[in-house]
Amino acid sequence: VQSCMTKNCPLLACVTYRSSLDADNKDLWHSCIDCQEKDFGGWPEELKELPITFMSQEHKNMIVEMCTAQYCPDMPK
């Protein structure tokens, strides 16, 4: 379990980004749903893989419960 890396954010991270320029995968950024929306304008438009499509409804509910303060956050389809 990772915490969101945005300063003063108390939420857990639901996504991890890595720089495509970092061959060692050391440049990682963990973000919650709320900070991802604030910092990046939401989910990336073109994802090559949407892991959420393979998640159970229980897993999706847990992400919404633990990784956002919003009642009904925008999730990828």
C-alpha positions in Angstrom: 0.0 0.0 0.0 1.4 3.4 -1.0 0.3 6.8 0.1 -0.4 9.6 -2.3 2.9 11.6 -2.8 1.2 15.0 -3.0 2.2 17.1 -0.1 -0.4 17.1 2.8 -2.6 14.5 1.0 -3.9 11.9 3.5 -5.3 9.5 0.9 -3.9 6.2 -0.4 -2.6 6.1 -4.0 -4.6 4.2 -6.6 -2.1 4.8 -9.5 1.6 4.8 -10.0 3.3 6.6 -12.8 6.8 6.1 -14.0 8.9 8.2 -16.3 9.5 6.6 -19.7 13.0 8.2 -19.5 13.8 6.2 -16.4 15.2 2.8 -17.4 15.7 1.7 -13.7 12.0 2.5 -12.7 13.2 4.6 -9.8 11.3 7.7 -10.8 7.9 6.7 -9.6 5.0 8.9 -8.6 2.1 7.6 -6.5 -1.2 9.5 -6.7 -4.7 9.3 -5.4 -7.8 9.9 -7.6 -8.3 13.5 -6.3 -4.7 14.6 -6.8 -4.5 12.9 -10.2 -7.6 15.0 -11.3 -6.1 18.2 -9.8 -2.6 17.7 -11.1 -3.2 15.9 -14.4 -6.8 16.8 -15.3 -8.0 13.2 -14.7 -7.1 9.9 -16.3 -4.9 9.8 -19.3 -7.0 9.9 -22.5 -5.1 7.1 -24.3 -4.1 4.2 -22.1 -2.7 1.1 -23.7 -4.0 -1.0 -20.9 -6.8 -0.2 -18.6 -6.3 -2.5 -15.6 -9.6 -1.3 -14.1 -11.5 -3.3 -16.8 -10.1 -6.5 -15.3 -10.9 -5.6 -11.7 -13.9 -7.0 -9.8 -16.6 -4.6 -8.6 -15.4 -5.2 -5.1 -11.9 -4.0 -6.0 -13.3 -0.9 -7.8 -15.4 -0.1 -4.7 -12.3 -0.4 -2.5 -10.4 2.1 -4.7 -13.2 4.6 -4.5 -13.5 4.1 -0.7 -9.8 4.5 0.0 -8.3 6.7 -2.7 -10.7 9.6 -2.9 -12.7 12.0 -0.8 -15.3 12.4 -3.6 -18.7 10.8 -3.3 -18.8 9.7 -7.0 -15.3 10.1 -8.6 -14.7 9.9 -12.4 -13.2 6.5 -13.0 -11.9 5.2 -16.3 -14.4 3.1 -18.3 
